[in-house]
């Protein structure tokens, strides 16, 4: 019984959500600049990621064009080189 209580306690200590990331495209105008980036987001949902990233990017003078996908930590390494300086920047 004690080990069951310990296991339950450990489950409660885990974060309520998994690590989620989104890859996206953004732009700046005058002069036109485009970038592809990867950012950590709070929900593994494309619509929620779009809303979250739009605000973050706007604060830095960028306009979100679209979120390409939402994924877990297993997809980070394959996107790192493509995102370059915009890997986990926003």
PyMOL commands that set and color helices and strands:
alter all, ss='L'
color gray80, all
select helices_A, chain A and resi 2-13+46-59+73-86
alter helices_A, ss='H'
color red, helices_A
select strands_A, chain A and resi 20-28+33-41+63-71
alter strands_A, ss='S'
color yellow, strands_A
deselect
rebuild
show_as cartoon
